[in-house]
Amino acid sequence: MKSEKAKILKLKAEIESLKSENKKLKKVSVTKDTKPKVKAPDAFAPFFKNAEETVGEYFKALKFTPSKGTIEINEERYVLVRASALSYDFLNSFKKLYANRGEDEAINIAKNILFDIAHVIGLEDARNFHKKMKLKDPISKLSAGPIHFAYSGWAFVDILAESKPSPDENYYLKYNHPFSFEADSWLRAGKKSKVPVCIMNSGYSSGWCEESFGIPLTAVEITCRAKGDKHCTFIMAPPNKIDKYLNLDKKKQADLSVTIPAFLERKTIEEKIKASLNEKEVLVKEVHHRVKNNLQIVSSLLSLQAESIIDKQAKDKYLESIGRIKSMAIIHEQLYRQKDLSKIDAEEYFTELVRFISKTYNVNKNVKVNLRIKVREKFIDIDRAIPCGIIINELLSNAFKYAFPDDRSGEVKVELRSVVNPNYKCRLIVSDNGIGIKGKINFNNPNTLGLQLINSLTDQLDGKMEVKKEKGTNFTFFF
């Protein structure tokens, strides 16, 4: 008995739910409208009459289910969007978002976005509708567009007699949208525009026709009710032909000033910019390669010259210059090899630099070089890499030359680490366990070229240098 009562109660609940749903559905206002949904020249009238029946049948199957947040037409889910949100309000928001660029540029950005979105929706709606309703020939596909346009709330279409919608580059369509939702949103807001505002109408209609005829098309609004004109009038044609038709209309209207929308214009511009950047990147890489080669030539010439010099002090000066040049050449070589031309791999650069200095100065010596790179950021920009490289070259070469006399063995440490400090990001240490620096040296105002150079490079890094002379020499740099 309990089971039967439960079933009855459940059934009653379902009945009440259906009654409630039925009341909601009855509240949906679907006005019965027997008037034509499009106005067209007599030559096209039969096609549009058939299209009205086809599209009308499609839109009969309306299912509105607020409890699920769904609107379905013929088993396709639709969404309702407030008209002004895609017109007056949308453009107004962009004027605020891009206020720093000026009103004209802000409006153009918004128009490009709206046109692209609408054009894609038009393409996809047409493709889906043609397939579902089994439409084959271009005229049938096209004629369904204005009817679908009317049923889905975009606008009523009045195709003018001069139109010639042929499936080739001579395609030409001129039409009015007497009730365009975009112009209507401006009129309802009590606002007047300086330019035509029916961008989505242009995009959607050209997208639908492009899919119907299989040729690229664009549409331009030449007059608009939102700017005080009598009609919202459009011209549709292939992009390469649209100028011709606009020029013809200019003769009739002295004040005609319109922008020709191009589908995915921003994508085309981005591709051009990317191609230009790639070209510049190749050129910059070539510059780095040539700089590296030129530095290598200078380094080789100095090496050849050094071989003929007998005086040890003079020869050392040449070797010091070669090291400084090489520290820069290595950077240009790395920049040539990688994608990002503003920074280089810190570990790769310092490893190669230390290897070169060791190979140059650690000949017939028993000195071990210990390099450690532990930084949070793998890459270092060239403005910091070059000064750091020259500093390491100065200190490491000096350590090999002076810290371990009489074939002493020893160790040189080069360490680059990240630091937690509000003023600095990195700490560079170059230290050795050699004999240390003898005598008093004013490190803030040194009299040797090497130390003067190190001071200058530290300033260039906005850094700080600390020197310790216990159990060898330790230079620490913060930058």
C-alpha positions in Angstrom: 0.0 0.0 0.0 2.8 2.4 0.9 4.5 1.7 -2.4 1.2 2.5 -4.3 0.7 5.7 -2.4 4.3 6.8 -3.1 3.7 6.2 -6.8 0.5 8.2 -6.8 2.2 11.1 -5.0 5.1 11.1 -7.4 2.7 11.0 -10.4 0.7 14.0 -8.9 4.0 15.9 -8.4 5.0 15.3 -12.1 1.5 16.5 -13.3 1.9 19.7 -11.3 5.4 20.2 -12.7 4.1 19.8 -16.2 1.2 22.2 -15.5 3.7 24.8 -14.2 5.9 24.3 -17.3 2.9 24.6 -19.6 2.0 27.9 -18.0 5.6 29.2 -18.6 5.5 28.1 -22.2 2.2 29.8 -22.7 3.8 33.0 -21.5 6.3 32.9 -24.3 5.1 35.4 -26.9 5.5 33.9 -30.4 3.5 36.4 -32.5 1.7 34.8 -35.3 2.9 36.8 -38.3 1.6 36.1 -41.8 3.3 39.0 -43.4 6.3 38.5 -45.8 9.7 38.1 -44.0 11.7 39.5 -46.8 11.1 42.0 -49.7 12.7 41.0 -53.0 12.5 41.8 -56.7 9.9 39.8 -58.7 12.6 37.7 -60.3 13.6 36.3 -56.9 10.1 36.2 -55.4 9.4 32.4 -56.0 12.7 31.4 -54.2 11.9 33.5 -51.2 8.3 32.2 -51.0 9.7 28.7 -50.8 12.3 29.8 -48.3 9.6 31.3 -46.0 7.9 28.0 -45.9 11.1 26.1 -45.2 12.4 28.5 -42.5 9.0 28.9 -41.0 8.7 25.2 -40.6 12.1 25.1 -38.9 11.2 27.8 -36.4 7.9 26.2 -35.4 9.6 23.7 -33.2 10.4 26.1 -30.4 11.1 24.7 -27.0 11.6 27.1 -24.1 12.8 25.5 -20.8 13.8 28.1 -18.2 14.3 25.5 -15.5 17.2 24.1 -17.5 18.3 27.4 -19.0 17.6 26.2 -22.5 16.0 27.5 -25.7 15.8 25.0 -28.5 14.6 25.3 -32.1 14.3 22.2 -34.2 16.7 20.4 -31.7 19.3 23.1 -32.0 20.1 25.1 -28.9 19.9 28.9 -29.1 20.7 31.8 -26.8 19.0 35.1 -26.3 21.3 38.2 -26.2 20.2 41.7 -25.4 20.5 43.6 -28.7 22.2 46.7 -27.2 24.9 44.6 -25.6 26.1 43.8 -29.1 25.7 47.4 -30.4 25.4 50.7 -28.6 26.6 49.3 -25.2 29.4 47.3 -26.7 30.8 50.2 -28.6 30.4 52.5 -25.6 32.4 50.0 -23.4 35.2 49.9 -25.9 35.4 53.7 -26.0 36.1 53.5 -22.2 38.4 50.6 -22.4 40.6 52.2 -25.1 40.1 55.8 -24.0 43.9 56.3 -24.2 43.9 55.5 -27.9 41.1 57.9 -28.9 37.5 57.4 -29.8 38.0 56.6 -33.5 40.6 53.8 -32.8 38.4 52.3 -30.0 35.4 52.2 -32.3 37.4 50.6 -35.1 38.8 47.9 -32.7 35.2 47.1 -31.5 33.9 47.1 -35.1 36.5 44.6 -36.2 35.7 42.2 -33.4 31.9 42.4 -34.0 32.3 41.9 -37.7 34.6 38.9 -37.3 32.2 37.3 -34.8 29.1 37.9 -36.9 30.8 36.7 -40.1 31.7 33.4 -38.5 28.3 33.0 -37.0 26.7 33.7 -40.4 29.0 31.1 -42.0 28.3 28.5 -39.4 24.5 29.1 -39.2 24.3 28.9 -43.0 26.3 25.7 -43.1 24.2 24.1 -40.4 20.9 25.2 -41.8 21.7 24.2 -45.4 22.6 20.7 -44.2 19.6 20.3 -41.9 17.1 21.5 -44.5 18.9 19.8 -47.4 19.4 22.9 -49.5 21.6 22.4 -52.5 21.6 25.2 -55.1 23.1 28.7 -54.2 19.9 30.7 -54.7 17.9 28.4 -52.4 20.7 28.7 -49.8 20.8 32.4 -50.2 17.1 32.9 -50.0 16.9 31.1 -46.7 19.3 33.6 -45.2 17.0 36.7 -45.0 14.1 34.6 -43.7 16.4 33.1 -41.0 17.6 36.6 -40.4 14.1 37.8 -39.7 13.1 34.9 -37.5 16.2 35.1 -35.4 15.7 38.8 -34.7 18.5 40.4 -36.6 16.6 42.5 -39.2 14.0 42.5 -42.0 15.7 42.4 -45.4 14.6 44.5 -48.4 16.6 43.4 -51.4 16.8 46.1 -54.0 16.1 45.6 -57.7 19.6 46.5 -58.9 21.0 43.4 -57.1 22.7 40.7 -59.1 23.7 37.8 -56.8 25.7 35.7 -59.3 28.0 32.9 -58.0 31.2 34.7 -59.3 33.3 37.8 -58.9 30.4 39.9 -60.3 28.3 39.1 -57.3 26.4 42.3 -56.2 23.7 42.7 -53.6 22.2 46.0 -52.4 19.6 45.8 -49.6 18.0 47.7 -46.7 17.5 46.5 -43.1 14.5 48.6 -42.1 14.5 47.2 -38.5 18.1 46.4 -37.9 18.6 45.6 -34.2 21.9 47.6 -34.1 20.4 50.9 -35.3 17.4 50.2 -33.2 19.5 50.0 -30.0 20.9 53.5 -30.7 17.4 54.9 -31.4 16.0 53.4 -28.2 18.9 54.8 -26.2 18.1 58.2 -27.7 21.6 58.5 -29.2 22.9 59.5 -32.6 26.0 58.1 -34.2 28.4 59.8 -36.5 29.0 56.7 -38.5 27.0 53.6 -39.6 26.7 51.1 -36.7 25.2 47.9 -38.2 28.4 46.0 -38.1 27.1 42.6 -37.1 24.3 42.8 -39.7 27.1 43.3 -42.3 29.1 40.5 -40.9 26.3 38.0 -40.5 24.7 38.6 -43.9 28.0 38.4 -45.8 29.0 35.3 -43.9 25.7 33.6 -44.8 26.0 34.6 -48.5 29.7 33.6 -48.6 28.8 30.1 -47.4 25.8 29.9 -49.9 27.8 30.9 -53.0 31.3 29.6 -52.0 33.0 32.9 -52.7 34.6 35.5 -50.4 32.2 38.3 -49.7 32.0 41.4 -47.5 29.2 43.9 -46.8 29.4 47.6 -46.1 26.6 49.8 -44.6 26.5 53.0 -46.6 23.5 54.7 -44.8 22.2 54.1 -41.3 19.2 55.1 -39.3 21.4 55.5 -36.2 23.1 58.5 -37.9 19.8 60.0 -39.1 19.5 58.4 -42.5 16.2 57.2 -43.8 17.4 53.6 -44.3 20.1 51.2 -43.1 21.4 50.4 -46.6 24.1 47.8 -47.4 26.2 46.8 -50.4 27.6 43.3 -50.6 30.3 42.2 -53.0 33.6 40.3 -53.3 36.3 42.3 -51.3 38.3 43.1 -54.4 35.1 44.6 -56.1 33.5 46.5 -53.2 35.4 49.7 -53.9 33.9 49.9 -57.4 30.3 49.8 -56.1 31.1 52.3 -53.3 32.5 54.8 -55.8 29.3 54.5 -57.8 27.3 55.4 -54.7 29.6 58.2 -53.8 28.5 60.1 -56.9 24.9 59.9 -55.6 25.8 60.8 -52.0 28.4 63.5 -51.4 28.7 62.7 -47.7 29.4 58.9 -48.1 32.3 58.0 -45.8 32.5 54.3 -44.8 35.0 51.7 -43.6 35.3 48.5 -45.6 35.3 45.6 -43.1 37.6 42.7 -43.9 37.0 39.3 -42.4 39.8 38.4 -39.9 41.6 41.6 -40.9 43.4 41.5 -37.5 44.6 38.0 -38.2 46.0 39.2 -41.6 47.7 42.1 -39.9 49.1 39.9 -37.2 50.5 37.5 -39.8 52.1 40.4 -41.7 53.6 41.7 -38.4 54.9 38.2 -37.5 56.4 37.8 -41.0 58.1 41.2 -40.6 59.4 40.3 -37.2 60.7 37.0 -38.4 62.5 38.8 -41.2 64.0 41.4 -38.8 65.0 38.5 -36.4 66.9 36.8 -39.2 68.6 40.1 -40.0 69.5 40.8 -36.4 70.8 37.2 -36.0 73.0 37.8 -39.1 74.3 41.0 -37.5 75.2 39.1 -34.4 76.9 36.4 -36.5 78.9 39.1 -38.4 79.8 40.9 -35.2 81.0 37.6 -33.7 83.1 36.9 -36.9 84.6 40.4 -36.8 85.5 40.1 -33.1 87.0 36.7 -33.9 89.1 38.2 -36.7 90.3 40.9 -34.3 91.1 38.3 -31.7 93.0 36.2 -34.2 95.0 39.1 -35.5 95.9 40.0 -31.9 96.9 36.4 -31.2 99.2 36.4 -34.3 100.7 39.6 -33.2 101.2 38.3 -29.6 103.1 35.3 -30.9 105.8 37.6 -32.3 106.2 39.6 -29.1 109.1 38.6 -26.9 108.5 41.0 -24.0 106.3 39.1 -21.5 104.6 42.2 -20.1 103.6 43.4 -23.5 102.4 40.0 -24.5 100.2 39.7 -21.5 98.5 43.0 -22.4 97.6 41.5 -25.8 96.3 38.3 -24.1 94.1 40.5 -21.8 92.6 42.3 -24.8 92.0 39.0 -26.5 90.1 37.7 -23.4 87.9 40.8 -23.3 87.1 40.5 -26.9 86.4 36.8 -26.6 84.0 37.4 -23.7 81.9 39.5 -26.0 82.2 37.3 -29.1 80.8 34.3 -27.1 77.7 36.3 -26.4 77.1 37.2 -30.0 77.6 33.6 -31.0 75.0 32.5 -28.5 72.5 35.1 -29.6 72.9 33.9 -33.2 72.1 30.4 -32.1 68.9 31.0 -30.1 65.4 32.5 -30.7 65.3 35.2 -28.0 67.7 37.9 -29.1 67.5 39.9 -25.8 69.0 37.3 -23.4 71.2 34.3 -23.2 71.5 31.1 -21.2 73.6 32.1 -18.2 75.0 28.6 -17.5 75.9 28.0 -21.1 77.6 31.4 -21.5 79.7 31.3 -18.3 80.7 27.7 -18.8 82.0 28.5 -22.3 83.7 31.7 -21.1 85.5 30.0 -18.1 86.5 27.1 -20.4 88.1 29.6 -22.9 90.0 31.5 -20.1 91.2 28.3 -18.5 92.4 27.0 -21.9 94.2 30.3 -22.5 95.9 30.8 -19.1 95.9 27.5 -17.3 98.7 26.0 -19.5 101.2 23.8 -17.7 99.5 24.8 -14.4 97.8 22.7 -11.8 94.9 25.0 -11.0 91.3 23.7 -10.7 88.4 25.9 -11.7 85.1 25.2 -10.0 82.1 26.9 -11.7 78.7 27.0 -10.0 75.6 28.6 -11.6 72.5 28.6 -9.4 70.0 31.2 -10.5 66.2 31.3 -10.4 66.1 32.8 -13.9 67.8 30.6 -16.4 68.5 33.5 -18.8 70.4 36.7 -18.3 69.9 39.8 -20.5 72.9 40.9 -22.6 73.1 44.2 -20.7 74.1 42.3 -17.6 75.9 39.3 -19.4 78.6 41.4 -21.1 79.7 43.3 -18.0 79.6 40.1 -15.9 81.6 38.2 -18.6 84.3 40.9 -18.7 84.5 41.0 -14.9 85.0 37.2 -14.8 87.6 37.4 -17.6 89.6 40.1 -15.7 89.5 38.3 -12.3 90.0 34.7 -13.5 92.9 35.6 -15.9 94.5 37.5 -13.0 94.1 34.5 -10.7 95.8 32.2 -13.2 98.7 34.8 -13.8 99.4 36.0 -10.2 97.7 33.8 -7.5 99.7 30.6 -8.1 103.4 31.4 -8.8 106.1 28.8 -9.1 103.7 26.1 -10.4 101.6 26.0 -7.3 98.4 24.0 -7.3 95.2 25.6 -6.2 91.5 26.3 -6.9 89.6 29.1 -8.4 85.8 29.4 -7.7 83.3 31.2 -9.9 79.8 31.3 -8.5 76.7 33.0 -9.7 73.6 32.7 -7.4 70.3 34.3 -6.9 69.8 36.3 -3.7 66.8 37.5 -1.7 67.4 41.2 -1.4 65.2 44.2 -2.2 68.1 45.9 -4.0 69.8 43.1 -5.9 68.9 39.9 -7.7 72.2 38.1 -8.2 75.6 37.6 -6.4 78.7 36.9 -8.4 81.8 35.5 -6.5 85.3 35.0 -8.0 87.7 33.7 -5.4 90.9 31.8 -5.2 93.1 30.2 -2.5 96.3 31.6 -3.9 98.9 33.9 -2.4 96.5 36.8 -2.2 97.0 40.4 -3.2 100.2 42.0 -1.8 100.4 45.5 -0.7 97.7 48.2 -0.2 95.3 48.8 -3.1 92.6 51.4 -3.1 89.8 49.3 -4.8 87.6 52.4 -5.1 90.3 54.3 -7.1 92.7 51.7 -8.4 95.7 52.5 -10.7 95.5 49.4 -12.8 93.4 49.2 -16.0 91.9 45.8 -15.0 90.6 47.0 -11.6 89.5 50.3 -13.2 87.5 48.3 -15.8 85.9 46.2 -13.0 84.9 49.3 -11.1 83.3 50.8 -14.2 81.4 47.6 -15.1 80.1 47.3 -11.5 78.7 50.8 -11.8 77.2 49.9 -15.1 75.4 47.0 -13.4 74.2 49.3 -10.6 75.9 46.9 -8.4 78.2 46.7 -5.3 81.7 45.2 -5.0 83.2 43.6 -1.8 86.8 42.4 -1.6 88.4 40.1 1.0 92.1 39.2 1.1 92.1 36.3 3.6 93.4 32.9 2.5 93.6 34.1 -1.1 91.4 36.7 -2.7 87.6 36.9 -2.8 85.7 39.3 -5.0 81.9 39.5 -4.4 79.6 41.5 -6.6 75.9 42.2 -6.0 73.7 43.4 -8.9 
